[in-house]
Amino acid sequence: MNTGMAKIEWARQYMPVLGAIARTFRHERPLEGLVIGMALHVEAKTANLAAALASAGAKVYITGCNPLSTQDDVALALNSLEGVECYAKRGATTEEYYEAIDRVLDAGPVITIDDGMDLIYRIHTRRTDLIPSIIGGCEETTTGVHRLRAMAREGKLGFPVIAVNDTPMKRFFDNVHGTGESALTAIMVTTNVQVAGKHVVIAGYGFCGRGLAHKLHGLGARVTVTEIDPRRALEAYMDGFSVMTMDEAAAVGEIFITTTGNTSVIGKGHFSVMRSGAILCNAGHFNVEIDIGWLEEHTDRVIRRDGIDSYYFGDRVIHVLAEGRLVNLAVPKGMGHPIEVMDLSFSLQALCVRYLVEEGRGLLPGVYNVPEFIDEAVATGKLNALGLTIDSLTPEQKHYMESWSEGT
């Protein structure tokens, strides 16, 4: 067994919810003869999603959504699975990256699964001939959903897309615990620096940012949050964290983690006041949150080592992890979110694909929430896998909750 297949089999042991769905899929074959195009991080958990869809009768074509997140041994193993073709490779150039996207689209997918909207963007800008045949798509991450909603507002989105990222079973677990654990693990395994006592600045207090803040606090870090939303800023303050602007935080932080999904969150003015030895990394999808271009243009010299680029400015140095890309996957030892977390997220993806096949042709173009019954089914599946039971309403309680005329 090659290393990629060994990784896939290891992950499968810790993905009981997706495993149960795959068994149902093998029996019912709900995707028989359909072509599915995927642009996701190509690693072991993703491979299990691709295998589950193939077991449902689909032909799956997959490539990466980040040039540095592909695990080549997993990509090789995917090509040995029946019903799956993979075009991803680690370290792809920009040209190679989009060639692989086009190869997925050349297969004529009727369902797309994106992490960052690269397939949908390519379809709507270069491959518009595909739009009439596409039933719908699924989007995995916050940045992709932001872009999709912008397209929908402008009337440019050509088919229905389910915002998998926005459903509770994704946000509460993948975004909070997945990013919280995996980004922190990647930072520690890459740098080997101590977190306890460090002043860590987190840009953004959405679900990813708050997950990181709480995990770091548990390890003894002093956490500062920067925000643009007054409600999230107040929430961070009430949760016990310092709140200030990035202009203020830049001078005191020792480790900086961006989680906003926006551009130029840390830039020229911040670099100039940072203490020497500051470590910068990004936990958002695209490598636009830290102005790497400015650092490259103005550094006196740069030393590159495994996952760390050190930019020198006289006797000062600023360290950037993973070229400013998604740190939990793009550093050499990055493994992405924990397996159990991705079991939930990819179970959502699998069930949403089936939902689109069954209902998508009746949906207008636009961005849709995950149906509540799918969200609850994944939660129930996880509880069952854990051997946990919960209460249910009695008929009397149900009647009380549904009535407005009952006395107090």
VOKE-352598 format. One record per residue (C-alpha): y, z, x; residue in one letter. Coordinates in nm, 2 decimals. Layout:
<north=Y; up=Z; east=X; aa=a>
...
REM end
This chain:
<north=0.00; up=0.00; east=0.00; aa=m>
<north=0.34; up=-0.10; east=0.14; aa=n>
<north=0.62; up=0.16; east=0.16; aa=t>
<north=0.81; up=0.01; east=-0.13; aa=g>
<north=0.51; up=0.03; east=-0.36; aa=m>
<north=0.45; up=0.39; east=-0.24; aa=a>
<north=0.81; up=0.48; east=-0.34; aa=k>
<north=0.76; up=0.32; east=-0.68; aa=i>
<north=0.44; up=0.51; east=-0.75; aa=e>
<north=0.60; up=0.83; east=-0.63; aa=w>
<north=0.90; up=0.79; east=-0.87; aa=a>
<north=0.66; up=0.70; east=-1.15; aa=r>
<north=0.51; up=1.05; east=-1.14; aa=q>
<north=0.85; up=1.20; east=-1.22; aa=y>
<north=0.95; up=0.96; east=-1.50; aa=m>
<north=0.74; up=1.08; east=-1.80; aa=p>
<north=0.98; up=0.96; east=-2.07; aa=v>
<north=1.00; up=0.60; east=-1.93; aa=l>
<north=0.62; up=0.62; east=-1.88; aa=g>
<north=0.56; up=0.69; east=-2.24; aa=a>
<north=0.79; up=0.41; east=-2.34; aa=i>
<north=0.60; up=0.17; east=-2.11; aa=a>
<north=0.27; up=0.26; east=-2.26; aa=r>
<north=0.41; up=0.18; east=-2.61; aa=t>
<north=0.56; up=-0.14; east=-2.47; aa=f>
<north=0.22; up=-0.25; east=-2.33; aa=r>
<north=0.06; up=-0.20; east=-2.67; aa=h>
<north=0.33; up=-0.35; east=-2.89; aa=e>
<north=0.47; up=-0.62; east=-2.65; aa=r>
<north=0.82; up=-0.62; east=-2.82; aa=p>
<north=0.97; up=-0.85; east=-2.55; aa=l>
<north=0.71; up=-1.11; east=-2.54; aa=e>
<north=0.83; up=-1.43; east=-2.38; aa=g>
<north=1.19; up=-1.32; east=-2.33; aa=l>
<north=1.39; up=-1.35; east=-2.01; aa=v>
<north=1.58; up=-1.04; east=-1.89; aa=i>
<north=1.84; up=-1.06; east=-1.61; aa=g>
<north=1.93; up=-0.74; east=-1.42; aa=m>
<north=2.19; up=-0.65; east=-1.16; aa=a>
<north=2.12; up=-0.29; east=-1.07; aa=l>
<north=2.07; up=-0.07; east=-0.76; aa=h>
<north=1.73; up=-0.19; east=-0.64; aa=v>
<north=1.53; up=0.12; east=-0.55; aa=e>
<north=1.22; up=0.29; east=-0.68; aa=a>
<north=1.35; up=0.42; east=-1.01; aa=k>
<north=1.50; up=0.08; east=-1.10; aa=t>
<north=1.17; up=-0.08; east=-1.01; aa=a>
<north=1.00; up=0.14; east=-1.27; aa=n>
<north=1.24; up=0.01; east=-1.54; aa=l>
<north=1.17; up=-0.35; east=-1.44; aa=a>
<north=0.80; up=-0.28; east=-1.46; aa=a>
<north=0.83; up=-0.12; east=-1.80; aa=a>
<north=1.02; up=-0.43; east=-1.94; aa=l>
<north=0.77; up=-0.66; east=-1.78; aa=a>
<north=0.49; up=-0.46; east=-1.95; aa=s>
<north=0.66; up=-0.54; east=-2.28; aa=a>
<north=0.60; up=-0.91; east=-2.22; aa=g>
<north=0.94; up=-1.00; east=-2.07; aa=a>
<north=1.00; up=-1.20; east=-1.76; aa=k>
<north=1.24; up=-0.99; east=-1.54; aa=v>
<north=1.48; up=-1.14; east=-1.28; aa=y>
<north=1.66; up=-0.87; east=-1.08; aa=i>
<north=1.91; up=-0.85; east=-0.80; aa=t>
<north=2.14; up=-0.58; east=-0.66; aa=g>
<north=2.47; up=-0.46; east=-0.78; aa=c>
<north=2.59; up=-0.33; east=-0.44; aa=n>
<north=2.53; up=-0.50; east=-0.10; aa=p>
<north=2.43; up=-0.17; east=0.06; aa=l>
<north=2.22; up=0.00; east=-0.21; aa=s>
<north=1.91; up=-0.22; east=-0.20; aa=t>
<north=1.60; up=-0.08; east=-0.04; aa=q>
<north=1.43; up=-0.39; east=0.11; aa=d>
<north=1.08; up=-0.25; east=0.09; aa=d>
<north=1.12; up=-0.18; east=-0.28; aa=v>
<north=1.26; up=-0.53; east=-0.33; aa=a>
<north=0.95; up=-0.67; east=-0.16; aa=l>
<north=0.72; up=-0.46; east=-0.38; aa=a>
<north=0.90; up=-0.58; east=-0.69; aa=l>
<north=0.81; up=-0.94; east=-0.61; aa=n>
<north=0.44; up=-0.83; east=-0.61; aa=s>
<north=0.46; up=-0.70; east=-0.97; aa=l>
<north=0.35; up=-0.93; east=-1.25; aa=e>
<north=0.64; up=-1.07; east=-1.45; aa=g>
<north=0.91; up=-0.96; east=-1.20; aa=v>
<north=1.12; up=-1.16; east=-0.95; aa=e>
<north=1.37; up=-0.99; east=-0.72; aa=c>
<north=1.64; up=-1.15; east=-0.51; aa=y>
<north=1.82; up=-0.85; east=-0.37; aa=a>
<north=1.85; up=-0.76; east=0.00; aa=k>
<north=2.03; up=-0.49; east=0.18; aa=r>
<north=2.34; up=-0.59; east=0.37; aa=g>
<north=2.39; up=-0.92; east=0.18; aa=a>
<north=2.71; up=-1.11; east=0.26; aa=t>
<north=2.95; up=-1.18; east=-0.03; aa=t>
<north=2.82; up=-1.53; east=-0.05; aa=e>
<north=2.45; up=-1.41; east=-0.05; aa=e>
<north=2.53; up=-1.15; east=-0.31; aa=y>
<north=2.67; up=-1.40; east=-0.56; aa=y>
<north=2.40; up=-1.65; east=-0.48; aa=e>
<north=2.14; up=-1.39; east=-0.59; aa=a>
<north=2.35; up=-1.32; east=-0.91; aa=i>
<north=2.33; up=-1.70; east=-0.98; aa=d>
<north=1.96; up=-1.71; east=-0.92; aa=r>
<north=1.91; up=-1.44; east=-1.18; aa=v>
<north=2.13; up=-1.64; east=-1.42; aa=l>
<north=1.95; up=-1.97; east=-1.34; aa=d>
<north=1.65; up=-1.82; east=-1.51; aa=a>
<north=1.84; up=-1.82; east=-1.84; aa=g>
<north=1.83; up=-1.45; east=-1.95; aa=p>
<north=1.88; up=-1.37; east=-2.32; aa=v>
<north=1.94; up=-1.00; east=-2.23; aa=i>
<north=2.14; up=-0.87; east=-1.94; aa=t>
<north=2.14; up=-0.53; east=-1.78; aa=i>
<north=2.43; up=-0.45; east=-1.56; aa=d>
<north=2.56; up=-0.17; east=-1.34; aa=d>
<north=2.92; up=-0.27; east=-1.28; aa=g>
<north=2.93; up=-0.58; east=-1.50; aa=m>
<north=2.87; up=-0.84; east=-1.23; aa=d>
<north=2.63; up=-1.05; east=-1.44; aa=l>
<north=2.86; up=-1.05; east=-1.74; aa=i>
<north=3.16; up=-1.12; east=-1.52; aa=y>
<north=2.98; up=-1.42; east=-1.36; aa=r>
<north=2.87; up=-1.55; east=-1.70; aa=i>
<north=3.22; up=-1.54; east=-1.85; aa=h>
<north=3.39; up=-1.69; east=-1.55; aa=t>
<north=3.14; up=-1.93; east=-1.39; aa=r>
<north=2.84; up=-1.97; east=-1.63; aa=r>
<north=2.99; up=-1.99; east=-1.97; aa=t>
<north=2.72; up=-2.23; east=-2.08; aa=d>
<north=2.48; up=-1.93; east=-2.10; aa=l>
<north=2.68; up=-1.74; east=-2.36; aa=i>
<north=2.54; up=-1.90; east=-2.68; aa=p>
<north=2.19; up=-1.82; east=-2.58; aa=s>
<north=2.25; up=-1.45; east=-2.49; aa=i>
<north=2.15; up=-1.19; east=-2.75; aa=i>
<north=2.33; up=-0.91; east=-2.58; aa=g>
<north=2.36; up=-0.68; east=-2.28; aa=g>
<north=2.35; up=-0.32; east=-2.16; aa=c>
<north=2.60; up=-0.16; east=-1.91; aa=e>
<north=2.50; up=0.14; east=-1.70; aa=e>
<north=2.81; up=0.27; east=-1.54; aa=t>
<north=3.17; up=0.39; east=-1.62; aa=t>
<north=3.35; up=0.12; east=-1.43; aa=t>
<north=3.15; up=-0.15; east=-1.60; aa=g>
<north=3.23; up=-0.01; east=-1.95; aa=v>
<north=3.60; up=0.01; east=-1.86; aa=h>
<north=3.59; up=-0.36; east=-1.77; aa=r>
<north=3.39; up=-0.45; east=-2.08; aa=l>
<north=3.64; up=-0.27; east=-2.31; aa=r>
<north=3.92; up=-0.46; east=-2.15; aa=a>
<north=3.74; up=-0.79; east=-2.21; aa=m>
<north=3.68; up=-0.69; east=-2.57; aa=a>
<north=4.04; up=-0.59; east=-2.63; aa=r>
<north=4.15; up=-0.94; east=-2.51; aa=e>
<north=3.89; up=-1.11; east=-2.72; aa=g>
<north=3.71; up=-1.25; east=-2.41; aa=k>
<north=3.37; up=-1.09; east=-2.45; aa=l>
<north=3.12; up=-1.34; east=-2.58; aa=g>
<north=2.83; up=-1.13; east=-2.70; aa=f>
<north=2.75; up=-0.77; east=-2.79; aa=p>
<north=2.70; up=-0.51; east=-2.51; aa=v>
<north=2.58; up=-0.16; east=-2.54; aa=i>
<north=2.77; up=0.10; east=-2.34; aa=a>
<north=2.47; up=0.30; east=-2.22; aa=v>
<north=2.70; up=0.49; east=-1.98; aa=n>
<north=2.89; up=0.65; east=-2.27; aa=d>
<north=2.61; up=0.81; east=-2.46; aa=t>
<north=2.55; up=1.19; east=-2.43; aa=p>
<north=2.21; up=1.16; east=-2.27; aa=m>
<north=2.37; up=0.95; east=-1.99; aa=k>
<north=2.69; up=1.14; east=-1.94; aa=r>
<north=2.55; up=1.49; east=-1.96; aa=f>
<north=2.27; up=1.43; east=-1.72; aa=f>
<north=2.31; up=1.11; east=-1.51; aa=d>
<north=2.69; up=1.15; east=-1.45; aa=n>
<north=2.70; up=1.53; east=-1.42; aa=v>
<north=2.38; up=1.62; east=-1.25; aa=h>
<north=2.29; up=1.29; east=-1.11; aa=g>
<north=2.62; up=1.22; east=-0.93; aa=t>
<north=2.67; up=1.59; east=-0.86; aa=g>
<north=2.34; up=1.62; east=-0.67; aa=e>
<north=2.30; up=1.28; east=-0.51; aa=s>
<north=2.65; up=1.23; east=-0.38; aa=a>
<north=2.65; up=1.58; east=-0.23; aa=l>
<north=2.30; up=1.52; east=-0.08; aa=t>
<north=2.41; up=1.19; east=0.08; aa=a>
<north=2.72; up=1.36; east=0.23; aa=i>
<north=2.52; up=1.64; east=0.38; aa=m>
<north=2.23; up=1.43; east=0.52; aa=v>
<north=2.47; up=1.18; east=0.67; aa=t>
<north=2.72; up=1.42; east=0.83; aa=t>
<north=2.51; up=1.74; east=0.88; aa=n>
<north=2.84; up=1.94; east=0.82; aa=v>
<north=2.85; up=2.27; east=0.64; aa=q>
<north=2.99; up=2.27; east=0.29; aa=v>
<north=3.03; up=2.64; east=0.24; aa=a>
<north=3.39; up=2.73; east=0.31; aa=g>
<north=3.51; up=2.37; east=0.33; aa=k>
<north=3.82; up=2.26; east=0.13; aa=h>
<north=3.68; up=1.97; east=-0.08; aa=v>
<north=3.91; up=1.75; east=-0.28; aa=v>
<north=3.76; up=1.57; east=-0.58; aa=i>
<north=3.96; up=1.28; east=-0.73; aa=a>
<north=3.89; up=1.27; east=-1.10; aa=g>
<north=3.75; up=1.53; east=-1.34; aa=y>
<north=3.54; up=1.31; east=-1.56; aa=g>
<north=3.17; up=1.37; east=-1.60; aa=f>
<north=3.10; up=1.27; east=-1.24; aa=c>
<north=3.38; up=1.47; east=-1.10; aa=g>
<north=3.30; up=1.79; east=-1.29; aa=r>
<north=2.94; up=1.76; east=-1.18; aa=g>
<north=3.04; up=1.75; east=-0.82; aa=l>
<north=3.29; up=2.03; east=-0.86; aa=a>
<north=3.04; up=2.27; east=-1.00; aa=h>
<north=2.77; up=2.18; east=-0.75; aa=k>
<north=3.01; up=2.22; east=-0.46; aa=l>
<north=3.14; up=2.55; east=-0.59; aa=h>
<north=2.78; up=2.68; east=-0.61; aa=g>
<north=2.75; up=2.60; east=-0.24; aa=l>
<north=3.06; up=2.80; east=-0.15; aa=g>
<north=3.31; up=2.52; east=-0.11; aa=a>
<north=3.68; up=2.56; east=-0.21; aa=r>
<north=3.73; up=2.29; east=-0.46; aa=v>
<north=4.06; up=2.11; east=-0.55; aa=t>
<north=4.07; up=1.85; east=-0.83; aa=v>
<north=4.33; up=1.57; east=-0.87; aa=t>
<north=4.38; up=1.41; east=-1.21; aa=e>
<north=4.61; up=1.19; east=-1.41; aa=i>
<north=4.49; up=1.32; east=-1.75; aa=d>
<north=4.66; up=1.65; east=-1.85; aa=p>
<north=4.36; up=1.76; east=-2.06; aa=r>
<north=4.11; up=1.71; east=-1.78; aa=r>
<north=4.34; up=1.87; east=-1.53; aa=a>
<north=4.37; up=2.17; east=-1.76; aa=l>
<north=4.00; up=2.18; east=-1.81; aa=e>
<north=3.95; up=2.18; east=-1.43; aa=a>
<north=4.20; up=2.47; east=-1.39; aa=y>
<north=4.03; up=2.67; east=-1.67; aa=m>
<north=3.69; up=2.60; east=-1.50; aa=d>
<north=3.83; up=2.79; east=-1.19; aa=g>
<north=3.93; up=2.50; east=-0.96; aa=f>
<north=4.27; up=2.43; east=-0.80; aa=s>
<north=4.46; up=2.14; east=-0.94; aa=v>
<north=4.73; up=1.94; east=-0.75; aa=m>
<north=4.84; up=1.59; east=-0.68; aa=t>
<north=4.66; up=1.38; east=-0.42; aa=m>
<north=4.99; up=1.38; east=-0.22; aa=d>
<north=4.96; up=1.76; east=-0.20; aa=e>
<north=4.58; up=1.77; east=-0.16; aa=a>
<north=4.58; up=1.52; east=0.13; aa=a>
<north=4.73; up=1.77; east=0.36; aa=a>
<north=4.48; up=2.05; east=0.30; aa=v>
<north=4.14; up=1.87; east=0.23; aa=g>
<north=3.86; up=1.86; east=0.47; aa=e>
<north=3.62; up=1.65; east=0.26; aa=i>
<north=3.75; up=1.40; east=-0.01; aa=f>
<north=3.53; up=1.25; east=-0.28; aa=i>
<north=3.67; up=0.99; east=-0.52; aa=t>
<north=3.51; up=0.95; east=-0.87; aa=t>
<north=3.78; up=0.77; east=-1.07; aa=t>
<north=3.66; up=0.41; east=-1.09; aa=g>
<north=4.02; up=0.31; east=-1.01; aa=n>
<north=4.19; up=0.14; east=-0.72; aa=t>
<north=4.39; up=0.28; east=-0.42; aa=s>
<north=4.33; up=0.65; east=-0.51; aa=v>
<north=4.36; up=0.74; east=-0.14; aa=i>
<north=4.59; up=0.52; east=0.07; aa=g>
<north=4.85; up=0.49; east=0.34; aa=k>
<north=5.06; up=0.79; east=0.25; aa=g>
<north=4.76; up=1.02; east=0.23; aa=h>
<north=4.61; up=0.91; east=0.56; aa=f>
<north=4.93; up=1.00; east=0.74; aa=s>
<north=4.91; up=1.37; east=0.65; aa=v>
<north=4.54; up=1.43; east=0.66; aa=m>
<north=4.41; up=1.67; east=0.91; aa=r>
<north=4.21; up=1.52; east=1.20; aa=s>
<north=3.84; up=1.51; east=1.12; aa=g>
<north=3.88; up=1.46; east=0.74; aa=a>
<north=3.57; up=1.31; east=0.58; aa=i>
<north=3.63; up=1.05; east=0.30; aa=l>
<north=3.37; up=0.91; east=0.06; aa=c>
<north=3.35; up=0.74; east=-0.28; aa=n>
<north=3.12; up=0.82; east=-0.57; aa=a>
<north=3.27; up=0.55; east=-0.80; aa=g>
<north=3.11; up=0.21; east=-0.84; aa=h>
<north=3.33; up=-0.02; east=-0.64; aa=f>
<north=3.47; up=0.02; east=-0.29; aa=n>
<north=3.84; up=0.01; east=-0.40; aa=v>
<north=3.92; up=0.38; east=-0.44; aa=e>
<north=3.98; up=0.43; east=-0.06; aa=i>
<north=4.21; up=0.18; east=0.11; aa=d>
<north=3.97; up=0.07; east=0.38; aa=i>
<north=4.18; up=-0.24; east=0.45; aa=g>
<north=4.47; up=-0.03; east=0.56; aa=w>
<north=4.25; up=0.18; east=0.79; aa=l>
<north=4.10; up=-0.13; east=0.94; aa=e>
<north=4.44; up=-0.29; east=1.00; aa=e>
<north=4.61; up=0.01; east=1.15; aa=h>
<north=4.35; up=0.20; east=1.35; aa=t>
<north=4.37; up=0.22; east=1.73; aa=d>
<north=3.99; up=0.19; east=1.74; aa=r>
<north=3.69; up=0.24; east=1.52; aa=v>
<north=3.35; up=0.38; east=1.61; aa=i>
<north=3.07; up=0.30; east=1.37; aa=r>
<north=2.75; up=0.50; east=1.35; aa=r>
<north=2.49; up=0.53; east=1.08; aa=d>
<north=2.68; up=0.55; east=0.76; aa=g>
<north=3.00; up=0.68; east=0.92; aa=i>
<north=3.31; up=0.48; east=1.03; aa=d>
<north=3.55; up=0.68; east=1.24; aa=s>
<north=3.91; up=0.56; east=1.25; aa=y>
<north=4.13; up=0.68; east=1.54; aa=y>
<north=4.50; up=0.71; east=1.53; aa=f>
<north=4.61; up=0.84; east=1.86; aa=g>
<north=4.45; up=1.18; east=1.89; aa=d>
<north=4.37; up=1.20; east=1.51; aa=r>
<north=4.05; up=1.07; east=1.35; aa=v>
<north=3.95; up=1.00; east=0.99; aa=i>
<north=3.59; up=0.95; east=0.90; aa=h>
<north=3.48; up=0.73; east=0.61; aa=v>
<north=3.12; up=0.73; east=0.47; aa=l>
<north=2.93; up=0.42; east=0.36; aa=a>
<north=3.23; up=0.18; east=0.41; aa=e>
<north=3.39; up=0.34; east=0.10; aa=g>
<north=3.11; up=0.22; east=-0.12; aa=r>
<north=2.89; up=0.43; east=-0.35; aa=l>
<north=2.80; up=0.71; east=-0.11; aa=v>
<north=2.48; up=0.83; east=-0.28; aa=n>
<north=2.32; up=0.49; east=-0.23; aa=l>
<north=2.50; up=0.31; east=0.04; aa=a>
<north=2.45; up=0.55; east=0.33; aa=v>
<north=2.13; up=0.47; east=0.53; aa=p>
<north=1.94; up=0.77; east=0.39; aa=k>
<north=2.10; up=0.75; east=0.04; aa=g>
<north=1.83; up=0.78; east=-0.24; aa=m>
<north=2.06; up=0.77; east=-0.54; aa=g>
<north=2.03; up=1.00; east=-0.84; aa=h>
<north=1.73; up=1.23; east=-0.87; aa=p>
<north=1.42; up=1.07; east=-1.03; aa=i>
<north=1.41; up=1.29; east=-1.33; aa=e>
<north=1.78; up=1.20; east=-1.41; aa=v>
<north=1.71; up=0.83; east=-1.39; aa=m>
<north=1.40; up=0.87; east=-1.61; aa=d>
<north=1.65; up=0.95; east=-1.89; aa=l>
<north=1.90; up=0.68; east=-1.81; aa=s>
<north=1.64; up=0.41; east=-1.77; aa=f>
<north=1.46; up=0.52; east=-2.09; aa=s>
<north=1.79; up=0.46; east=-2.27; aa=l>
<north=1.81; up=0.12; east=-2.11; aa=q>
<north=1.46; up=0.02; east=-2.21; aa=a>
<north=1.50; up=0.13; east=-2.58; aa=l>
<north=1.84; up=-0.04; east=-2.60; aa=c>
<north=1.69; up=-0.36; east=-2.48; aa=v>
<north=1.43; up=-0.34; east=-2.76; aa=r>
<north=1.71; up=-0.26; east=-3.01; aa=y>
<north=1.91; up=-0.57; east=-2.90; aa=l>
<north=1.60; up=-0.79; east=-2.94; aa=v>
<north=1.55; up=-0.65; east=-3.29; aa=e>
<north=1.91; up=-0.62; east=-3.41; aa=e>
<north=2.14; up=-0.80; east=-3.16; aa=g>
<north=2.16; up=-1.14; east=-3.33; aa=r>
<north=2.33; up=-0.96; east=-3.62; aa=g>
<north=2.59; up=-0.80; east=-3.41; aa=l>
<north=2.93; up=-0.95; east=-3.34; aa=l>
<north=3.06; up=-0.97; east=-2.98; aa=p>
<north=3.20; up=-0.64; east=-2.87; aa=g>
<north=3.11; up=-0.30; east=-2.70; aa=v>
<north=2.87; up=-0.08; east=-2.89; aa=y>
<north=2.76; up=0.28; east=-2.86; aa=n>
<north=2.39; up=0.36; east=-2.80; aa=v>
<north=2.25; up=0.42; east=-3.15; aa=p>
<north=2.21; up=0.79; east=-3.21; aa=e>
<north=1.84; up=0.77; east=-3.29; aa=f>
<north=1.78; up=0.62; east=-2.94; aa=i>
<north=1.98; up=0.90; east=-2.77; aa=d>
<north=1.79; up=1.17; east=-2.97; aa=e>
<north=1.45; up=1.00; east=-2.90; aa=a>
<north=1.51; up=1.02; east=-2.53; aa=v>
<north=1.61; up=1.38; east=-2.55; aa=a>
<north=1.30; up=1.46; east=-2.76; aa=t>
<north=1.08; up=1.28; east=-2.52; aa=g>
<north=1.21; up=1.48; east=-2.23; aa=k>
<north=1.17; up=1.81; east=-2.42; aa=l>
<north=0.81; up=1.71; east=-2.50; aa=n>
<north=0.75; up=1.63; east=-2.13; aa=a>
<north=0.88; up=1.97; east=-2.04; aa=l>
<north=0.66; up=2.14; east=-2.30; aa=g>
<north=0.97; up=2.28; east=-2.48; aa=l>
<north=1.01; up=2.32; east=-2.86; aa=t>
<north=1.33; up=2.37; east=-3.05; aa=i>
<north=1.42; up=2.49; east=-3.40; aa=d>
<north=1.48; up=2.27; east=-3.70; aa=s>
<north=1.68; up=2.32; east=-4.01; aa=l>
<north=1.51; up=2.46; east=-4.32; aa=t>
<north=1.57; up=2.27; east=-4.65; aa=p>
<north=1.82; up=2.55; east=-4.74; aa=e>
<north=2.01; up=2.52; east=-4.42; aa=q>
<north=2.02; up=2.14; east=-4.44; aa=k>
<north=2.16; up=2.17; east=-4.80; aa=h>
<north=2.42; up=2.42; east=-4.68; aa=y>
<north=2.54; up=2.21; east=-4.40; aa=m>
<north=2.57; up=1.90; east=-4.62; aa=e>
<north=2.75; up=2.07; east=-4.91; aa=s>
<north=3.12; up=2.15; east=-4.94; aa=w>
<north=3.09; up=2.37; east=-5.25; aa=s>
<north=2.86; up=2.64; east=-5.12; aa=e>
<north=3.01; up=2.99; east=-5.09; aa=g>
<north=3.07; up=3.15; east=-4.75; aa=t>
REM end
